[in-house]
Amino acid sequence: MCGSCLKRTIKCQDRYLKGCVTQTLSLIYTSPRHLITTHSTRCSLNTSIFPLSFVLTKFSINRTRPRHLGILEIMAINPCTPGALQRVFEADTPTPASFPNPILQVLQIKSLAAQPSAPERYRVVFSDTQNFIQSMLATQATAHVLDGSIEKGCFVQLTNYQANRVKEKKILIVIGLEVLTQYGKQEKIGEPVPLEASQRPQTLDRARAAQNEKASPTSFYGNRPAPAPAEQRGVPARQAQPTTTVRPSAPSTARPNIYPIESLSPYQNRWTIRARVTYKSPIKLWHNSNRDGRLFNVSLIDESGEIRATGFNDQVDSFYEMLQEGQIYYISNCKVNLAKKQYSNINNEYELAFERITEIEKVASDCNDADDGLPRARFNFIQFSELEGIQNDGIIDIIGVIKEVDDVATLLSKNTQKSYTKRDVTLVDKSGYSIRITIWGKTAEDWETQPDEIVAFKGVKVSDYGGRSLGMLHSSTMTVNPDIDESHALRGWYDGQGHGETFQSYYPGSSSVSTNDPYKTLSQIRDENLGMGEEPDIFTTKATIVYIKNDNFSYPACLTPKCNKKVVDLAEGQWKCDKCDVTHPKPRYRYIMAISCSDAFGLAWFSCFDDVGTMIMGMTADELVELSQSSGPAFTDAFSQANCKAYVFRCRAKMDVFQDQQRVRYQVLSAAPVNFALEAHKLIGQIKLY
């Protein structure tokens, strides 16, 4: 609107602002943001399209009555970009590059129903004060809703988005945004109308004009125009053979229907995605009572999300060799189905199925956008300390440093009598925990990764076997030393301090122990009569070693793997095991120690076996036996150095009979030095409960 119109309107509203309005209008009228061309009688709101600092400065200096403060506040807190939504959808290339970072107001937030175990999705209504539109938040943008930063009435600035049309309905897919907290929350600004409604008259005019151009000269009023070809009606023409030629394609800016993966649904057609193949499975054979066939699947990724695609039979011949891991493709004319979560580790409610009419084109390596903005992998890492809260059979991503690699083992299925190969690998991370993951099949057989290397796993299954453990599935992927920020941070931590740390473990058979269980004091162990029942009791306690018996601290054991029975000295160089009926030239000594432990509430004696004894003494039983046979103070010094150290013990209390007397015996199942950082976090959590 022109300056005179604005001046007249405000003068009619308030005669006290005559002097200052003239000054302000001279600045507004010369502003490069003089955009509005229609008249309005609500100038006090619409002036927000002009530089707010000019309007605010002049009005605040010349304000003479308190009731004008409301007008000033409205002008100062309206950062929206009027007309932004219409300009986004009318642009030839509706991307952030053509119209960057519009500021919008949030009018409504609604959660969408999702499948079980699928990430929660949200629909948000955005307004630019002239129009409003329904929008979908991509998965990476939902964090703003979950942490409460996006609320009704707040203002956001879009940093990455995609303008789409689904069945002639406009939908904005928001991939990235920034919440502008400095503007606070306000009631709806202006009277925005739906974007479709604001453009409907122009659309109808264009439709009528197009219909008149197509009408024949001999037609008369009421004649139905000839039906349009299939391609013009939006129905793709059926092709006799799928497109299998790998050919260079033009940049995505020349393709108006490039959709983000997050926006795909069964209710759309005529879409094209531009995605990178992050995983391709081997060809698998399947059969049922009626027929058999072949299949393969690939994982696709773009900047908005991931999706799984599967090809059967003929599509295996057409697309398997074409699709290569790490390459980028244009993919269209696939069927969108509900995802079968039992076969997929992708966080997406839907999956794709290749069909006879599917088109796949490889993006040429010399194209400008061949490697623009598409990630090579997307992980949602879980720290090992958080595994206790993950439900059984959950699918997660992890990254850790390899601590131990076991040998390949063979298992025989009881049901099918089929043999399987596996390998257990122990990983550690910065949370101070270790976890065991089982690798299966060919991956276990061909394993070459060494300890101290970093490995990222995607889509592994959580199991409660052995306390807490992980297992790779056929759809899981593994990346050694990935070039990502989490990997670099983990490498710096491990090389700097993690290499020498002691880690808590979820595996009860290890020499470590989980600190997630509540601690029992030594007085509580006796007061609660632990071990007095028919079944043994398991408990966890934190105590300090005050004395270690230095006599009868070990026994000579059989050298046969997994035997560990005591051997008898028959003669020089002859040690016999009655269980194995084998004579060995020498035994292997194993710890069987008795330690006295104390805390602030009591004292107790614990018995320890070889793994725990080796950790406490810092040497093997064979080495300690050699010290006992040598002269000098080294033997007694070894026991002195092991005293007065605090540990977390996981113990079993069980009734025992010794010399015809019943007593409760406390046997240490696993132990670990106190991790003071983890203990501090645990104490903080307990304090917060009060």
C-alpha positions as CSV (number, residue, x, y, z in Angstrom):
1,M,0.0,0.0,0.0
2,C,1.2,3.5,-0.6
3,G,2.3,5.9,2.1
4,S,-0.8,8.1,1.8
5,C,-3.2,5.2,2.3
6,L,-1.4,4.2,5.5
7,K,-1.3,7.8,6.7
8,R,-5.0,8.3,6.1
9,T,-6.0,5.1,7.9
10,I,-4.0,5.7,11.0
11,K,-5.1,9.3,11.2
12,C,-8.7,8.2,11.1
13,Q,-7.9,5.8,14.0
14,D,-6.2,8.2,16.2
15,R,-5.7,12.0,15.9
16,Y,-2.9,12.0,18.5
17,L,-0.4,10.4,16.1
18,K,-0.5,12.9,13.2
19,G,2.9,14.4,13.8
20,C,4.8,11.2,14.2
21,V,3.1,9.2,11.5
22,T,4.4,11.6,8.8
23,Q,8.0,11.0,9.9
24,T,7.5,7.3,10.1
25,L,5.8,7.0,6.7
26,S,8.7,8.7,5.0
27,L,11.0,5.9,6.2
28,I,8.5,3.1,5.4
29,Y,7.7,4.4,1.9
30,T,11.3,4.4,0.9
31,S,12.0,0.9,2.3
32,P,13.1,-1.8,-0.2
33,R,10.6,-4.1,1.5
34,H,7.6,-2.2,0.3
35,L,5.7,-5.3,-0.8
36,I,1.9,-4.9,-0.1
37,T,-0.2,-3.7,-3.1
38,T,-3.7,-4.0,-1.7
39,H,-5.6,-1.6,0.6
40,S,-6.3,-2.6,4.2
41,T,-8.0,-1.0,7.2
42,R,-5.8,-2.8,9.7
43,C,-2.6,-0.9,9.1
44,S,-1.5,-1.3,12.7
45,L,-0.9,-5.0,12.0
46,N,0.2,-5.0,8.4
47,T,3.0,-2.5,8.9
48,S,5.0,-5.3,10.3
49,I,6.2,-6.1,6.8
50,F,8.3,-3.0,6.9
51,P,11.6,-2.7,8.8
52,L,10.4,-3.1,12.4
53,S,13.2,-1.0,13.8
54,F,12.0,2.1,12.0
55,V,8.4,1.8,13.1
56,L,9.3,0.9,16.7
57,T,11.9,3.7,17.1
58,K,9.6,6.5,15.8
59,F,6.5,5.3,17.7
60,S,8.4,4.8,20.9
61,I,9.9,8.2,20.8
62,N,6.7,10.0,20.0
63,R,4.3,7.8,22.0
64,T,2.2,10.1,24.3
65,R,-0.5,7.7,25.5
66,P,-0.1,4.4,27.2
67,R,-2.8,2.6,25.2
68,H,-0.6,2.8,22.1
69,L,1.8,0.3,23.7
70,G,-0.3,-2.6,22.3
71,I,0.3,-1.4,18.7
72,L,4.0,-1.2,19.3
73,E,4.2,-4.7,20.8
74,I,2.4,-6.2,17.8
75,M,4.7,-4.5,15.4
76,A,7.8,-5.6,17.3
77,I,7.0,-9.3,17.7
78,N,5.9,-10.2,14.3
79,P,9.0,-11.6,12.6
80,C,7.0,-13.7,10.1
81,T,7.8,-13.6,6.4
82,P,4.4,-12.7,4.8
83,G,3.6,-14.5,1.5
84,A,6.4,-17.0,2.1
85,L,4.3,-20.1,1.7
86,Q,2.8,-18.9,-1.6
87,R,6.2,-18.0,-3.0
88,V,7.7,-21.4,-1.9
89,F,5.1,-23.3,-3.9
90,E,5.1,-21.0,-6.9
91,A,8.9,-21.2,-7.3
92,D,10.2,-23.1,-10.3
93,T,12.6,-24.9,-8.0
94,P,10.8,-25.1,-4.7
95,T,13.8,-25.7,-2.5
96,P,15.5,-23.7,0.3
97,A,18.0,-22.5,-2.3
98,S,15.4,-20.6,-4.2
99,F,13.7,-19.1,-1.1
100,P,15.9,-19.6,2.0
101,N,15.0,-19.5,5.6
102,P,11.4,-18.2,5.8
103,I,10.1,-17.4,9.4
104,L,6.7,-18.9,10.2
105,Q,4.4,-19.1,13.2
106,V,3.2,-22.4,14.7
107,L,-0.6,-22.6,14.9
108,Q,-1.1,-26.3,15.7
109,I,0.9,-29.5,16.6
110,K,-0.6,-32.9,16.3
111,S,0.9,-36.4,16.8
112,L,0.2,-38.9,14.1
113,A,-0.6,-42.6,14.8
114,A,2.4,-44.8,14.0
115,Q,3.1,-48.4,13.9
116,P,4.6,-50.1,17.0
117,S,8.3,-49.5,17.4
118,A,8.2,-46.9,14.6
119,P,9.3,-43.3,15.4
120,E,6.6,-40.9,16.4
121,R,5.6,-38.4,13.7
122,Y,4.0,-35.0,13.9
123,R,1.9,-32.8,11.7
124,V,2.4,-29.0,12.3
125,V,0.3,-26.1,10.9
126,F,2.5,-23.1,9.9
127,S,1.4,-19.6,9.2
128,D,3.1,-16.7,7.5
129,T,0.3,-14.3,8.6
130,Q,-1.3,-14.5,5.2
131,N,-1.6,-18.2,4.6
132,F,-1.3,-21.4,6.6
133,I,-0.4,-24.9,5.5
134,Q,-0.2,-28.4,7.0
135,S,3.4,-29.6,7.3
136,M,5.1,-32.9,8.2
137,L,8.1,-32.9,10.4
138,A,10.9,-35.3,9.3
139,T,12.3,-37.6,11.9
140,Q,15.4,-35.5,12.6
141,A,13.1,-32.5,13.3
142,T,10.8,-34.2,15.8
143,A,13.4,-33.7,18.6
144,H,12.2,-30.0,18.8
145,V,8.7,-31.3,19.7
146,L,9.9,-33.9,22.1
147,D,12.0,-31.5,24.1
148,G,9.1,-29.0,24.2
149,S,10.9,-26.2,22.3
150,I,8.2,-26.1,19.6
151,E,4.8,-25.0,21.0
152,K,1.7,-23.5,19.7
153,G,2.2,-19.8,19.0
154,C,6.0,-19.9,18.8
155,F,8.1,-18.8,15.8
156,V,10.5,-21.0,13.8
157,Q,12.9,-20.4,10.9
158,L,13.0,-23.2,8.3
159,T,16.5,-24.2,7.3
160,N,15.7,-27.2,5.1
161,Y,12.4,-28.1,3.6
162,Q,10.7,-29.6,0.6
163,A,7.5,-28.4,-1.1
164,N,5.3,-31.3,-2.3
165,R,2.0,-31.9,-3.8
166,V,0.1,-35.1,-2.9
167,K,-3.1,-35.6,-4.8
168,E,-3.2,-31.9,-5.7
169,K,-2.9,-31.0,-2.1
170,K,0.1,-28.9,-1.0
171,I,2.2,-30.3,1.9
172,L,5.4,-28.9,3.3
173,I,8.0,-31.4,4.5
174,V,10.2,-29.8,7.1
175,I,13.6,-31.4,7.4
176,G,15.4,-28.8,9.5
177,L,14.3,-25.8,11.5
178,E,15.5,-23.4,14.2
179,V,13.2,-22.3,17.0
180,L,13.3,-18.5,17.5
181,T,12.9,-18.4,21.3
182,Q,13.6,-14.6,21.4
183,Y,10.1,-13.9,20.1
184,G,8.3,-16.0,22.7
185,K,4.8,-17.3,22.1
186,Q,1.9,-15.2,20.8
187,E,-1.7,-15.6,19.7
188,K,-2.3,-16.1,16.1
189,I,-1.1,-13.1,14.1
190,G,-3.3,-11.8,11.4
191,E,-6.1,-13.8,9.7
192,P,-4.3,-16.3,7.5
193,V,-6.3,-18.5,5.1
194,P,-5.5,-21.9,3.7
195,L,-3.0,-21.7,0.9
196,E,-5.2,-23.7,-1.5
197,A,-8.1,-21.4,-0.8
198,S,-6.0,-18.3,-1.5
199,Q,-4.9,-19.7,-4.9
200,R,-8.2,-21.3,-5.9
201,P,-9.6,-18.4,-8.1
202,Q,-6.4,-18.3,-10.1
203,T,-6.3,-22.1,-10.5
204,L,-9.9,-22.1,-11.7
205,D,-9.2,-19.4,-14.2
206,R,-6.3,-21.3,-15.6
207,A,-8.3,-24.5,-15.8
208,R,-11.1,-22.7,-17.7
209,A,-8.6,-21.1,-20.1
210,A,-7.0,-24.5,-20.8
211,Q,-10.3,-26.1,-21.4
212,N,-11.3,-23.4,-23.9
213,E,-8.1,-23.8,-25.8
214,K,-8.7,-27.6,-26.1
215,A,-12.3,-27.3,-27.2
216,S,-13.0,-28.1,-30.9
217,P,-14.5,-25.4,-33.2
218,T,-17.6,-27.4,-33.7
219,S,-18.3,-28.1,-30.1
220,F,-21.3,-26.5,-28.3
221,Y,-22.2,-25.7,-24.7
222,G,-22.4,-28.9,-22.7
223,N,-20.2,-31.0,-24.8
224,R,-17.7,-33.1,-22.8
225,P,-14.1,-32.6,-24.0
226,A,-12.1,-35.5,-25.3
227,P,-10.4,-37.5,-22.6
228,A,-6.7,-36.6,-22.1
229,P,-4.0,-39.1,-22.7
230,A,-3.0,-41.3,-19.8
231,E,0.2,-39.3,-19.1
232,Q,-1.8,-36.0,-19.0
233,R,-4.3,-37.4,-16.5
234,G,-1.4,-38.3,-14.1
235,V,-1.5,-42.0,-14.8
236,P,1.9,-43.4,-15.8
237,A,1.9,-45.3,-19.0
238,R,2.6,-49.1,-18.6
239,Q,5.9,-50.2,-20.0
240,A,6.6,-53.6,-21.4
241,Q,10.1,-53.9,-19.8
242,P,11.6,-52.2,-16.7
243,T,14.1,-49.6,-17.2
244,T,17.4,-51.3,-16.6
245,T,19.9,-49.1,-18.5
246,V,22.4,-47.3,-16.3
247,R,22.5,-43.9,-17.9
248,P,23.6,-40.4,-16.7
249,S,20.8,-38.3,-15.6
250,A,20.3,-34.6,-15.3
251,P,20.7,-32.8,-12.0
252,S,17.7,-33.0,-9.6
253,T,16.8,-29.4,-10.2
254,A,15.4,-30.5,-13.6
255,R,13.1,-33.0,-11.9
256,P,10.1,-31.3,-10.4
257,N,8.8,-34.4,-8.6
258,I,11.9,-35.2,-6.4
259,Y,10.4,-36.3,-3.1
260,P,12.2,-36.8,0.2
261,I,12.0,-40.4,1.5
262,E,10.2,-39.2,4.7
263,S,7.2,-38.0,2.7
264,L,6.5,-41.3,0.8
265,S,3.3,-43.1,1.6
266,P,0.9,-45.6,-0.1
267,Y,-1.4,-42.6,-1.1
268,Q,1.1,-41.0,-3.5
269,N,2.0,-41.7,-7.1
270,R,4.2,-40.1,-9.7
271,W,7.1,-39.5,-7.3
272,T,10.8,-39.8,-7.7
273,I,13.4,-40.2,-4.9
274,R,17.1,-39.4,-5.2
275,A,18.8,-41.8,-2.8
276,R,22.1,-43.5,-2.0
277,V,22.3,-47.3,-1.6
278,T,23.8,-48.0,1.8
279,Y,23.3,-51.8,1.9
280,K,22.6,-54.5,-0.6
281,S,21.8,-58.0,0.6
282,P,22.8,-61.2,-1.1
283,I,20.3,-62.9,-3.3
284,K,18.1,-65.2,-1.1
285,L,16.0,-68.2,-2.1
286,W,12.5,-68.6,-0.6
287,H,9.8,-71.2,-1.0
288,N,6.3,-72.1,0.4
289,S,3.7,-74.7,-0.3
290,N,2.8,-73.1,-3.6
291,R,6.0,-71.9,-5.2
292,D,9.5,-70.7,-4.7
293,G,11.5,-67.7,-5.9
294,R,14.3,-65.3,-5.3
295,L,14.6,-61.9,-3.6
296,F,17.0,-59.2,-2.5
297,N,16.7,-56.0,-0.6
298,V,18.6,-52.7,-0.4
299,S,18.6,-49.8,2.1
300,L,18.2,-46.3,0.6
301,I,19.0,-43.0,2.3
302,D,18.6,-39.3,1.5
303,E,18.9,-36.2,3.7
304,S,15.4,-36.8,5.2
305,G,15.5,-40.5,6.1
306,E,15.9,-44.1,5.2
307,I,13.7,-46.8,3.5
308,R,14.0,-50.4,2.6
309,A,13.3,-51.7,-0.9
310,T,12.8,-55.3,-2.0
311,G,12.9,-57.0,-5.5
312,F,11.5,-60.4,-6.3
313,N,12.2,-62.8,-9.1
314,D,12.3,-60.8,-12.4
315,Q,13.4,-57.7,-10.5
316,V,16.4,-59.6,-9.2
317,D,17.6,-60.0,-12.8
318,S,16.8,-56.4,-13.7
319,F,18.1,-54.5,-10.8
320,Y,20.5,-56.5,-8.6
321,E,23.7,-55.9,-10.7
322,M,22.7,-52.3,-11.3
323,L,22.3,-51.2,-7.7
324,Q,25.7,-50.9,-6.0
325,E,26.4,-49.8,-2.5
326,G,27.5,-46.2,-2.1
327,Q,26.0,-45.1,-5.5
328,I,23.2,-42.6,-6.0
329,Y,20.1,-43.3,-8.1
330,Y,16.8,-41.8,-9.2
331,I,14.1,-44.3,-8.3
332,S,10.4,-44.1,-9.3
333,N,7.3,-46.2,-9.9
334,C,7.7,-48.5,-6.9
335,K,4.9,-49.8,-4.7
336,V,4.8,-48.4,-1.2
337,N,3.8,-51.0,1.4
338,L,3.6,-51.1,5.2
339,A,7.0,-52.1,6.5
340,K,7.5,-55.7,7.8
341,K,9.4,-54.9,10.9
342,Q,10.4,-58.5,11.5
343,Y,12.6,-58.4,8.3
344,S,13.9,-54.8,8.5
345,N,16.1,-52.7,10.8
346,I,15.1,-49.4,9.1
347,N,13.1,-46.8,11.1
348,N,10.4,-46.2,8.6
349,E,6.7,-47.1,8.6
350,Y,6.8,-48.0,4.9
351,E,9.0,-49.9,2.5
352,L,9.3,-50.1,-1.3
353,A,8.7,-53.0,-3.7
354,F,10.3,-53.0,-7.1
355,E,7.8,-53.7,-9.9
356,R,7.7,-54.3,-13.6
357,I,7.3,-50.6,-14.3
358,T,9.9,-49.5,-11.8
359,E,12.4,-47.0,-13.2
360,I,16.0,-46.7,-11.8
361,E,18.6,-44.3,-13.2
362,K,22.1,-43.9,-11.9
363,V,23.3,-40.4,-11.2
364,A,26.3,-39.8,-13.3
365,S,29.5,-39.3,-11.3
366,D,30.3,-36.1,-13.3
367,C,27.0,-34.5,-12.4
368,N,27.2,-31.5,-10.1
369,D,24.8,-32.9,-7.6
370,A,26.1,-36.5,-7.7
371,D,27.4,-36.3,-4.1
372,D,25.5,-33.2,-2.8
373,G,23.9,-33.5,0.6
374,L,23.3,-37.3,0.7
375,P,24.7,-39.0,3.8
376,R,26.5,-42.3,3.4
377,A,24.9,-43.7,6.6
378,R,22.6,-42.7,9.4
379,F,23.0,-44.0,12.9
380,N,21.0,-43.6,16.1
381,F,23.6,-44.8,18.6
382,I,22.8,-46.1,22.0
383,Q,25.4,-46.0,24.7
384,F,26.2,-49.3,26.4
385,S,25.1,-47.9,29.8
386,E,21.6,-47.4,28.4
387,L,21.1,-51.0,27.3
388,E,19.5,-51.9,30.6
389,G,16.5,-49.7,29.7
390,I,16.1,-51.2,26.2
391,Q,13.4,-53.8,25.9
392,N,14.2,-57.4,24.9
393,D,14.3,-58.0,21.1
394,G,14.7,-54.2,20.5
395,I,16.7,-53.1,17.4
396,I,19.4,-50.5,18.0
397,D,22.6,-49.0,16.6
398,I,25.9,-49.1,18.6
399,I,29.5,-48.0,18.2
400,G,32.4,-49.2,20.3
401,V,36.0,-50.3,20.5
402,I,36.8,-53.9,20.2
403,K,38.2,-55.3,23.4
404,E,38.2,-59.0,22.9
405,V,37.6,-61.3,19.9
406,D,36.7,-65.0,20.7
407,D,37.4,-67.9,18.4
408,V,34.8,-69.2,16.0
409,A,32.4,-71.7,17.5
410,T,29.9,-74.1,15.9
411,L,26.4,-74.7,17.2
412,L,24.0,-77.5,16.2
413,S,20.3,-76.6,16.0
414,K,18.1,-79.0,18.0
415,N,15.2,-78.5,15.7
416,T,16.8,-78.7,12.2
417,Q,20.1,-80.4,13.1
418,K,21.8,-77.7,11.0
419,S,25.1,-76.3,12.2
420,Y,25.8,-72.6,12.6
421,T,29.0,-70.7,13.1
422,K,29.3,-67.8,15.5
423,R,31.9,-65.6,17.0
424,D,31.6,-63.5,20.2
425,V,33.2,-60.0,20.2
426,T,33.4,-57.8,23.3
427,L,33.0,-54.0,22.8
428,V,33.5,-51.0,25.2
429,D,32.5,-47.4,25.0
430,K,32.9,-44.1,26.8
431,S,30.0,-44.9,29.2
432,G,32.3,-47.3,31.1
433,Y,30.5,-50.5,30.1
434,S,31.3,-53.5,28.0
435,I,28.9,-55.6,25.9
436,R,29.2,-58.8,24.1
437,I,27.9,-59.1,20.5
438,T,27.5,-62.3,18.6
439,I,28.5,-62.4,14.9
440,W,27.0,-65.2,12.8
441,G,27.7,-67.1,9.6
442,K,30.2,-66.0,6.9
443,T,30.8,-62.7,8.7
444,A,32.1,-64.6,11.8
445,E,34.2,-67.0,9.6
446,D,35.8,-64.2,7.6
447,W,36.4,-61.9,10.6
448,E,39.7,-60.0,10.3
449,T,39.1,-56.9,12.5
450,Q,41.6,-56.7,15.4
451,P,41.2,-55.5,19.0
452,D,41.4,-51.7,19.6
453,E,39.6,-51.0,16.3
454,I,36.3,-49.1,16.2
455,V,33.2,-50.8,14.8
456,A,29.7,-49.3,14.2
457,F,26.8,-51.8,14.0
458,K,23.4,-50.8,12.6
459,G,20.2,-52.8,13.4
460,V,21.5,-55.3,16.0
461,K,19.1,-57.1,18.3
462,V,19.0,-56.8,22.1
463,S,18.8,-60.0,24.1
464,D,18.6,-60.7,27.8
465,Y,20.7,-63.9,27.4
466,G,23.6,-63.9,29.8
467,G,22.4,-60.7,31.5
468,R,22.4,-58.4,28.4
469,S,23.9,-59.1,25.0
470,L,23.6,-58.2,21.4
471,G,23.3,-60.2,18.2
472,M,23.6,-59.4,14.5
473,L,20.7,-60.2,12.2
474,H,20.7,-60.9,8.5
475,S,19.7,-57.3,7.9
476,S,22.4,-55.9,10.3
477,T,25.3,-54.0,8.9
478,M,28.8,-53.4,10.3
479,T,31.3,-50.6,9.5
480,V,34.9,-50.7,10.6
481,N,36.5,-47.4,11.6
482,P,33.6,-45.3,10.1
483,D,34.5,-41.7,9.1
484,I,31.9,-40.0,11.4
485,D,32.2,-37.7,14.3
486,E,31.2,-40.3,16.9
487,S,34.0,-42.6,15.7
488,H,36.7,-39.8,15.9
489,A,35.5,-38.8,19.4
490,L,35.7,-42.5,20.5
491,R,39.1,-42.9,19.1
492,G,40.4,-39.9,20.9
493,W,38.9,-41.0,24.2
494,Y,40.2,-44.6,23.9
495,D,43.7,-43.7,22.9
496,G,43.9,-41.0,25.7
497,Q,42.4,-42.8,28.7
498,G,40.0,-45.6,27.8
499,H,42.6,-48.2,26.9
500,G,43.6,-48.6,30.6
501,E,40.1,-48.3,32.2
502,T,38.2,-51.1,33.8
503,F,34.6,-51.6,32.4
504,Q,31.4,-52.7,33.9
505,S,29.7,-55.7,32.2
506,Y,26.2,-57.1,31.7
507,Y,27.6,-60.6,31.4
508,P,27.6,-62.4,34.8
509,G,30.3,-64.8,33.7
510,S,32.9,-62.0,33.3
511,S,35.2,-60.4,35.8
512,S,33.1,-57.3,35.8
513,V,29.7,-56.5,37.2
514,S,26.8,-54.2,36.4
515,T,26.2,-51.3,38.8
516,N,22.5,-51.0,37.8
517,D,21.4,-53.3,40.6
518,P,20.7,-51.7,44.0
519,Y,23.5,-52.2,46.5
520,K,23.1,-54.1,49.8
521,T,25.1,-53.1,52.8
522,L,26.9,-55.9,54.6
523,S,24.6,-55.4,57.6
524,Q,21.5,-55.7,55.3
525,I,22.8,-59.1,54.0
526,R,22.6,-60.5,57.5
527,D,19.5,-58.7,58.6
528,E,17.5,-59.9,55.6
529,N,18.8,-63.5,56.1
530,L,20.1,-63.8,52.5
531,G,21.1,-67.3,51.7
532,M,19.0,-68.9,54.5
533,G,16.3,-70.2,52.1
534,E,16.2,-73.2,49.9
535,E,17.3,-71.2,46.9
536,P,20.5,-69.1,46.8
537,D,20.2,-65.3,46.9
538,I,22.1,-63.0,44.5
539,F,23.0,-59.5,45.7
540,T,25.4,-56.7,44.8
541,T,27.5,-54.8,47.4
542,K,30.2,-52.2,47.4
543,A,33.0,-52.9,49.9
544,T,36.7,-52.5,50.6
545,I,39.1,-55.5,51.0
546,V,40.8,-55.3,54.4
547,Y,42.5,-58.7,54.5
548,I,43.4,-61.6,52.1
549,K,44.4,-65.0,53.4
550,N,47.9,-65.8,52.1
551,D,47.8,-69.6,52.8
552,N,45.8,-72.0,50.6
553,F,45.1,-69.3,48.1
554,S,45.3,-71.6,45.1
555,Y,45.1,-75.2,44.0
556,P,46.7,-77.2,41.1
557,A,44.2,-77.7,38.3
558,C,43.9,-79.9,35.2
559,L,45.3,-78.4,32.0
560,T,42.4,-79.9,29.9
561,P,40.2,-77.0,28.6
562,K,37.0,-76.4,30.7
563,C,38.0,-79.1,33.2
564,N,39.6,-77.1,36.0
565,K,39.5,-80.1,38.4
566,K,42.2,-80.6,41.0
567,V,45.1,-82.8,40.0
568,V,47.1,-85.1,42.3
569,D,50.9,-85.1,42.4
570,L,51.9,-88.8,41.7
571,A,55.6,-88.3,41.2
572,E,58.0,-85.8,39.8
573,G,56.5,-84.4,36.6
574,Q,53.3,-86.5,36.9
575,W,50.0,-84.8,37.9
576,K,46.9,-86.8,37.3
577,C,43.3,-85.7,36.8
578,D,40.8,-88.3,38.0
579,K,38.0,-86.9,35.9
580,C,39.9,-86.8,32.6
581,D,42.1,-89.8,33.5
582,V,45.0,-87.9,32.1
583,T,48.5,-87.3,33.5
584,H,50.0,-83.9,32.9
585,P,53.7,-82.9,33.4
586,K,52.7,-79.9,35.5
587,P,49.5,-78.3,36.7
588,R,48.0,-74.9,36.2
589,Y,47.3,-73.1,39.4
590,R,44.0,-71.4,40.0
591,Y,42.9,-69.1,42.7
592,I,40.6,-70.1,45.5
593,M,40.9,-67.1,47.8
594,A,39.2,-66.0,51.0
595,I,39.0,-62.2,51.5
596,S,37.6,-60.1,54.3
597,C,35.6,-57.0,53.2
598,S,34.2,-54.1,55.1
599,D,31.9,-51.2,54.5
600,A,30.5,-48.5,56.9
601,F,28.0,-51.0,58.3
602,G,29.6,-54.3,58.8
603,L,32.2,-57.0,57.9
604,A,32.0,-60.2,55.8
605,W,34.1,-63.0,54.4
606,F,33.9,-63.7,50.7
607,S,35.3,-66.6,48.6
608,C,36.8,-65.9,45.2
609,F,37.8,-68.0,42.2
610,D,40.3,-67.6,39.5
611,D,39.0,-64.8,37.4
612,V,38.2,-62.5,40.4
613,G,41.4,-63.5,42.1
614,T,43.5,-62.6,39.1
615,M,41.9,-59.2,38.9
616,I,42.4,-58.5,42.7
617,M,46.0,-59.7,42.8
618,G,47.0,-58.3,39.5
619,M,48.8,-61.5,38.5
620,T,47.9,-65.1,37.8
621,A,48.0,-67.8,40.4
622,D,51.0,-69.4,38.7
623,E,53.0,-66.2,39.1
624,L,52.0,-65.8,42.8
625,V,53.0,-69.4,43.5
626,E,56.4,-68.7,42.0
627,L,56.8,-65.7,44.3
628,S,55.8,-67.8,47.3
629,Q,58.6,-70.3,46.5
630,S,61.2,-67.6,46.2
631,S,62.9,-65.7,49.0
632,G,62.3,-62.1,49.6
633,P,59.4,-59.7,50.4
634,A,57.8,-59.9,46.9
635,F,55.2,-62.4,48.1
636,T,54.0,-60.5,51.1
637,D,54.2,-57.2,49.2
638,A,51.8,-58.6,46.6
639,F,49.1,-59.1,49.3
640,S,49.7,-55.8,50.8
641,Q,49.3,-54.0,47.5
642,A,45.9,-55.8,47.0
643,N,44.5,-54.6,50.3
644,C,42.5,-51.5,51.0
645,K,40.9,-51.3,47.5
646,A,37.2,-50.8,46.9
647,Y,35.2,-53.1,44.6
648,V,31.7,-53.7,43.5
649,F,30.9,-57.4,44.2
650,R,28.1,-59.5,42.7
651,C,27.7,-62.4,45.1
652,R,25.7,-65.5,45.7
653,A,24.6,-66.3,49.3
654,K,23.9,-70.0,49.9
655,M,23.6,-72.3,52.9
656,D,26.7,-74.5,53.3
657,V,27.7,-77.3,55.8
658,F,31.2,-77.2,57.2
659,Q,32.4,-79.6,59.9
660,D,28.8,-80.5,60.7
661,Q,27.8,-76.9,61.1
662,Q,25.5,-74.9,58.9
663,R,26.7,-71.5,57.7
664,V,26.0,-69.0,54.9
665,R,28.7,-68.9,52.3
666,Y,29.2,-65.8,50.2
667,Q,30.7,-66.6,46.8
668,V,31.8,-63.8,44.5
669,L,30.4,-64.3,41.0
670,S,32.0,-61.2,39.5
671,A,33.7,-58.0,40.7
672,A,35.0,-54.7,39.3
673,P,36.9,-51.8,40.8
674,V,34.7,-48.9,41.8
675,N,34.2,-46.5,38.9
676,F,33.9,-43.3,40.8
677,A,32.5,-41.3,37.8
678,L,29.6,-43.8,37.4
679,E,29.1,-43.9,41.2
680,A,28.8,-40.2,41.3
681,H,26.1,-40.2,38.6
682,K,24.3,-42.9,40.5
683,L,24.4,-40.9,43.7
684,I,23.2,-37.8,41.9
685,G,20.2,-39.8,40.6
686,Q,19.4,-41.0,44.1
687,I,19.6,-37.5,45.4
688,K,17.1,-36.3,42.7
689,L,14.6,-38.7,44.0
690,Y,14.2,-36.6,47.1
